Structure formats: C-alpha cells, structure tokens
C-alpha cells in the first residue's frame, strides 16, 4: 500500500491505462472530485491516493482509495475521503462512517456495494451483475451494464439500472415509507414490499420479487419469480412520506411497482404497472407498447396515460358496480371514473377497463 499525490491528468491516465473503469465512470469520478475542490492548486494533501487496500492509518488520509480486492472489504469514511475505486474483481464493499459524500466506482466484476453511512453518496456499478444498496443519505445509484439489483435506502434516492435486466427497489416501497426515491432504468423491474403473496406481470419479459417474505412471481410471458429483500421498517432520512417516488422504466418490457403518491413512467415496450397502498395522488404513464395498469389502492385521485398501443387498466377488488359515475371529456380524450368510496381515476389512451365482473371497452374520443 502506498500514498501518492496525483494531478487530475495523472489520475485520468492511471484509470485509463488500468482499463477496468469505463470511460463514462472515469469522467463522472473526475468531475465529482473537481467539484469537491480536490484538484485545487497546491492542495497536495487533498490528492492523497491509497492503492491496493484499505487505509491503515497515517498522517494524511487519502482522498481516493483504489481497492484491488476480490473479497469482502469495509471502508470507514472520513472527512478527507471523496472516492473509492474497485478493480475488476468481483468484490463486496461495505461503506460505513459519517455523513461526508463518497463516490464509489466499480469495474467490470460482479460487485456487491452496501452503503451504511449517512452521506449523499454516488455509486457506479460498471459492467457485471452488481448488487447495490443505498444508505441513509440521498444516494445516486447507477447499475451500468449487466443484470443489476439496486435497492434504495432511507433517503431521497435516484436508482438507474442501465443496460440489462435489472431489479430496482425504491426505498419507500421496500421499507414501508421513508424517502423520495427516483428509479430510472432500461428493461428493468422495480418493486418490493413485505409479506407473502403472488405478483402477476403484464405482457412481455417481466421480473417479480418481494421485499421480505416467501413470494412467487408469475410473468405471463417470459417472467421469473423470486427477488431479493432489503430495507428496514423505519423512515430514516429524507421526507418521511410514504411514496412520492418517480420510477422510470425506459426502453424494454418493464415492471414498475409503487405506492400512492408515486409517478411511474414506462417508456417504450410492453410495461406492467402496479399501484398499491400509501397516500397521495399518482400519475402513471405507459408510453409506447401494450401496457397494463393494475390499481390495487382504493384511495387518491390518480391519472393514467396509456400512450400508444393497446392498453388496459385493471382495478383489483373492484366490480363495475363500484363505479358511481364516469365523466367524459372529449376535448382531452379523458374518462374519469368516480368510485363509491370517493377515489377517482382518470384514464387517457386506455382501451380496456378490467373489473372483477366484466371488461369495459372504451371508445376512442378523438
């Protein structure tokens, strides 16, 4: 192990020659360090670099720790530490400590990264099938290429699966409230919750999982069951209002599962939406493809935009007789369903409404 002092150019050259950290991650890492004032002229102590292992103590703690490990490692943060870089080995990293913000960059291995601190951390998983868990701050978690599993923490998190078939669990859904999580992915699934039960996916390549408990998945078109549970049962940091997450599916056949108050955007592909529990008013946007919207909650004033394709809305535990009236606004091509318990659901670009006793086909209004 050795501590060196590097300029921004020297750091960029080292990461490039190392070849394990992708170009986009290298750029984001250097930008983050620059914004933190690491490369200020004459500030050599801020450029301390430790290579090939955790810091063992010394007069000048490093700003960057380069970890060449293939096993489990714990890094204790300190006010000087700004970044942790994992080599391309498949490693397990626990980040513990205080509330300073840390940037974690992983290589092409199948890494597990657990944030157990309170900083507003940023994690780039890089290539490989990574497992990333958020901490108590407002984290930004990026899976990169590969089939990644990303779990939000108790803060206001951003989750981005990247390329591959990813599992995304927002912190609010996994922990039963606590934090405003933003989930973004491509060809991903986002869900969690506790207890037993069976999930049913929509049309397409869906992925199902539950937060805690023995559960089963039923993709109805190329899905698989199971999933990984994570998250405590308390609010923690952030605005402790259940839900208020934004889930973005992007391209691919995505599964987005949230609670009342969430905003869910499917994007291109045959997407499946599941809305249950919580408080607040939700907006669900299907985008392109044949989308399915399953509404399990019986409260709030929700809005569904089906977008292009043949879309359907399913109302769990509802018969058509539970609908008190339907308002029609031809100018906006919107049907608004008023239920007997005062819940309202406005639908636009949705072709079918599925109730427990019948299927209602909606004529196009424009």
C-alpha positions in Angstrom: 0.0 0.0 0.0 1.2 3.5 -0.8 0.0 7.0 -0.7 0.8 9.2 -3.7 -0.2 12.7 -4.9 -1.7 12.9 -8.3 -3.0 15.7 -10.6 -6.2 15.4 -12.4 -4.4 14.4 -15.6 -2.3 11.8 -13.8 -5.4 10.3 -12.2 -7.2 10.1 -15.6 -4.2 8.5 -17.2 -4.0 5.9 -14.5 -7.7 4.9 -14.7 -7.5 4.8 -18.5 -4.4 2.6 -18.5 -5.9 0.4 -15.8 -8.7 -0.4 -18.3 -11.2 -1.6 -15.7 -13.2 1.6 -15.1 -15.4 2.6 -18.1 -14.9 5.9 -19.8 -18.2 7.4 -18.6 -17.5 6.4 -15.0 -14.0 7.8 -15.2 -15.3 11.1 -16.4 -18.0 11.2 -13.7 -15.5 10.4 -11.0 -13.0 13.1 -12.0 -15.9 15.7 -12.4 -17.0 14.8 -8.9 -13.6 15.2 -7.4 -13.1 18.5 -9.3 -16.4 19.9 -8.0 -15.3 18.9 -4.4 -12.2 21.1 -4.8 -9.8 18.1 -4.7 -7.5 19.4 -7.5 -7.0 23.0 -6.2 -3.6 24.2 -7.0 -1.1 23.4 -4.2 -3.5 21.2 -2.2 -1.4 18.1 -2.3 -3.0 16.6 0.8 -6.3 16.6 -0.9 -4.9 14.5 -3.7 -3.7 11.7 -1.4 -4.1 8.3 -3.1 -4.0 4.9 -1.5 -3.6 1.9 -3.8 -4.4 -1.8 -3.3 -6.1 -1.9 0.1 -8.0 -0.1 2.9 -6.3 2.8 4.6 -4.3 1.6 7.6 -3.8 4.9 9.2 -1.3 7.7 8.8 -0.8 11.4 8.9 -2.7 12.2 5.7 -5.8 10.0 4.9 -6.3 9.6 1.2 -8.9 11.3 -0.9 -9.2 8.2 -3.2 -8.9 4.6 -2.2 -8.1 2.2 -5.0 -9.1 -1.3 -3.9 -7.6 -4.3 -5.7 -9.6 -6.9 -3.8 -11.6 -10.0 -4.6 -13.3 -10.5 -1.2 -15.3 -8.6 1.4 -13.9 -5.2 2.4 -15.1 -2.5 4.7 -14.1 1.1 4.2 -14.6 3.6 7.1 -15.2 7.0 5.7 -13.5 10.1 7.0 -13.9 13.8 6.1 -11.0 13.6 3.7 -12.2 10.6 1.7 -14.0 11.5 -1.5 -13.9 8.4 -3.7 -13.5 4.6 -3.7 -12.5 2.7 -6.8 -12.9 -1.1 -7.1 -10.8 -3.1 -9.5 -12.4 -5.5 -12.0 -12.5 -8.4 -9.4 -15.9 -9.4 -8.0 -15.8 -7.8 -4.6 -18.1 -7.0 -1.7 -17.7 -3.5 -0.3 -19.3 -2.0 2.9 -19.0 1.7 3.2 -19.5 2.9 6.8 -18.9 6.1 8.7 -20.2 9.6 8.9 -22.1 12.0 6.6 -19.5 13.0 4.1 -20.3 12.3 0.4 -18.4 9.5 -1.3 -18.2 8.5 -4.9 -17.8 4.7 -5.5 -16.7 3.5 -8.9 -16.7 -0.3 -9.6 -15.1 -2.1 -12.5 -16.4 -5.0 -14.7 -16.8 -7.6 -11.9 -19.9 -8.8 -10.2 -19.7 -6.5 -7.2 -21.8 -6.0 -4.1 -21.7 -2.5 -2.7 -23.5 -1.7 0.6 -23.8 1.9 1.8 -24.1 2.1 5.5 -23.2 5.7 6.0 -25.3 8.9 6.0 -23.6 10.8 3.1 -25.2 11.7 -0.2 -23.2 9.0 -2.0 -22.9 8.2 -5.7 -22.3 4.6 -6.9 -21.5 3.4 -10.4 -21.6 -0.3 -10.6 -19.9 -0.6 -14.0 -20.0 -3.8 -16.0 -21.1 -7.1 -14.4 -24.1 -8.2 -12.4 -23.9 -5.9 -9.4 -25.9 -5.6 -6.1 -26.0 -2.0 -4.8 -27.8 -1.0 -1.6 -28.4 2.7 -0.6 -27.6 4.1 2.8 -29.2 6.9 4.9 -28.3 9.8 2.7 -29.7 10.9 -0.7 -27.9 8.4 -2.9 -27.5 8.2 -6.6 -27.1 4.5 -7.6 -26.2 3.5 -11.2 -26.0 -0.2 -12.2 -24.4 0.2 -15.6 -24.2 -2.8 -17.9 -25.3 -6.2 -16.6 -28.2 -7.6 -14.7 -28.1 -5.5 -11.6 -30.1 -5.4 -8.3 -30.4 -1.9 -6.8 -32.1 -1.1 -3.5 -32.8 2.4 -2.4 -32.0 3.4 1.2 -33.9 5.7 3.5 -33.1 9.0 1.7 -34.3 10.6 -1.4 -32.5 8.3 -3.9 -32.0 8.0 -7.6 -31.8 4.5 -9.0 -30.8 3.8 -12.6 -30.5 0.3 -13.7 -28.7 0.9 -17.1 -28.5 -1.8 -19.7 -29.6 -5.3 -18.8 -32.5 -6.9 -16.9 -32.3 -5.1 -13.6 -34.2 -5.3 -10.3 -34.9 -1.8 -8.8 -36.5 -1.5 -5.4 -37.3 2.1 -4.2 -36.6 2.8 -0.6 -40.1 3.9 0.1 -41.6 0.7 -1.1 -39.0 -1.6 0.4 -39.1 0.0 3.9 -42.7 0.9 4.0 -42.2 4.6 3.6 -39.2 6.9 4.2 -37.6 8.9 1.4 -38.4 10.1 -2.0 -36.7 7.6 -4.4 -36.3 8.2 -8.1 -35.9 5.0 -10.1 -34.7 5.0 -13.6 -33.7 2.0 -15.7 -33.8 0.3 -19.0 -35.5 -3.1 -19.3 -35.9 -3.3 -15.6 -38.3 -4.1 -12.8 -38.9 -2.1 -9.6 -40.8 -3.5 -6.7 -40.6 -4.6 -3.1 -42.8 -5.0 0.0 -43.2 -7.4 2.8 -45.2 -10.5 3.5 -46.4 -13.3 1.3 -48.2 -13.0 -2.0 -48.1 -13.6 -5.7 -47.2 -11.0 -8.3 -48.6 -11.1 -11.8 -46.7 -9.4 -14.6 -48.1 -8.0 -17.7 -47.3 -8.9 -21.2 -43.6 -9.1 -22.0 -40.4 -10.0 -20.2 -41.3 -9.2 -16.6 -39.4 -9.8 -13.3 -41.0 -10.2 -10.0 -39.8 -10.0 -6.4 -40.9 -9.0 -3.0 -39.0 -7.2 -0.3 -39.4 -9.7 2.6 -41.2 -12.9 2.8 -41.8 -16.0 0.7 -43.3 -14.9 -2.6 -43.8 -16.1 -6.1 -43.7 -14.4 -9.4 -45.8 -15.1 -12.5 -44.6 -13.3 -15.6 -47.3 -14.3 -18.0 -44.9 -14.0 -20.9 -41.3 -14.8 -20.0 -41.0 -13.7 -16.4 -39.4 -15.2 -13.4 -40.1 -15.1 -9.7 -38.2 -14.5 -6.6 -36.3 -11.4 -5.8 -34.1 -10.0 -3.0 -35.3 -8.3 0.1 -33.7 -5.4 1.8 -34.6 -2.4 3.9 -35.6 -1.6 7.4 -39.1 -0.7 8.6 -38.4 2.9 9.6 -38.4 6.2 7.7 -34.9 7.4 8.4 -33.6 10.3 6.4 -35.4 12.3 3.8 -39.0 13.4 3.7 -40.8 10.7 5.6 -43.9 10.5 3.4 -44.8 7.1 2.1 -44.3 7.0 -1.7 -43.6 10.2 -3.7 -41.2 8.2 -5.8 -40.5 8.6 -9.5 -40.0 5.3 -11.4 -38.8 5.5 -15.0 -38.7 2.3 -17.0 -37.1 3.4 -20.3 -36.8 1.0 -23.2 -37.8 -2.6 -22.7 -40.6 -4.5 -21.1 -40.5 -3.1 -17.6 -42.3 -3.8 -14.4 -42.9 -0.7 -12.1 -44.4 -1.2 -8.7 -45.1 1.7 -6.3 -47.4 3.2 -3.8 -49.9 6.1 -3.8 -48.2 9.3 -4.5 -45.7 7.9 -7.0 -45.1 8.9 -10.5 -44.4 6.0 -12.9 -43.2 6.3 -16.5 -42.9 3.1 -18.6 -41.4 4.4 -21.8 -41.1 2.1 -24.9 -42.1 -1.6 -24.5 -44.9 -3.6 -23.1 -44.9 -2.4 -19.5 -46.6 -3.5 -16.3 -47.6 -1.1 -13.6 -48.8 -2.0 -10.1 -50.0 0.7 -7.7 -50.9 -0.2 -4.1 -51.2 1.4 -0.7 -49.9 4.6 0.6 -51.2 8.2 0.4 -51.3 10.8 -2.3 -52.2 11.1 -5.9 -50.4 9.1 -8.6 -49.6 9.5 -12.3 -48.9 6.5 -14.4 -47.6 7.0 -18.0 -47.3 4.0 -20.3 -45.6 5.4 -23.3 -45.2 3.1 -26.3 -46.3 -0.5 -26.3 -49.1 -2.6 -24.9 -49.2 -1.6 -21.3 -51.1 -3.0 -18.3 -52.0 -0.8 -15.3 -53.1 -2.6 -12.1 -54.7 -0.4 -9.5 -54.8 -2.1 -6.1 -55.3 1.0 -3.9 -58.7 2.4 -3.2 -57.8 6.0 -2.4 -56.4 9.1 -4.1 -57.1 10.9 -7.3 -55.0 9.0 -9.9 -54.3 9.6 -13.6 -53.3 7.1 -16.2 -51.9 7.9 -19.6 -51.8 4.8 -21.8 -49.9 6.3 -24.7 -49.6 4.3 -27.9 -50.5 0.7 -28.1 -53.4 -1.4 -26.8 -53.5 -0.6 -23.1 -55.7 -1.8 -20.2 -56.4 -0.8 -16.6 -57.2 -3.5 -14.0 -59.0 -2.5 -10.8 -58.2 -5.1 -8.1 -61.1 -5.9 -5.8 -63.5 -3.7 -7.8 -66.6 -4.6 -9.7 -68.1 -2.3 -12.3 -70.9 -1.6 -9.8 -68.3 0.1 -7.6 -68.2 2.9 -10.2 -70.6 5.7 -9.2 -70.2 7.7 -12.4 -67.9 8.3 -15.4 -67.2 11.7 -16.7 -66.2 12.1 -20.3 -64.0 15.0 -21.6 -63.8 14.7 -25.3 -61.5 17.7 -25.6 -58.8 15.9 -23.7 -59.8 12.3 -24.6 -60.2 11.5 -20.9 -62.6 9.3 -19.0 -62.7 10.0 -15.2 -64.1 7.2 -13.1 -65.7 8.2 -9.7 -65.9 5.2 -7.3 -68.4 4.9 -4.5 -65.6 5.4 -1.9 -64.6 8.7 -3.5 -61.5 7.5 -5.3 -61.1 8.9 -8.8 -59.1 7.5 -11.7 -58.7 9.5 -14.9 -57.7 7.4 -17.9 -56.4 8.7 -21.3 -55.3 6.5 -24.1 -56.5 3.3 -22.3 -58.6 0.9 -24.4 -60.0 -1.5 -21.8 -61.1 -1.4 -18.1 -60.9 -4.7 -16.3 -63.2 -5.2 -13.3 -63.9 -8.4 -11.3 -67.2 -8.9 -13.1 -66.6 -7.6 -16.6 -64.3 -5.9 -19.1 -65.4 -2.5 -20.4 -64.1 -1.3 -23.8 -63.7 2.5 -24.1 -64.5 4.1 -27.4 -61.8 6.5 -28.7 -62.7 10.1 -28.1 -60.6 11.6 -30.8 
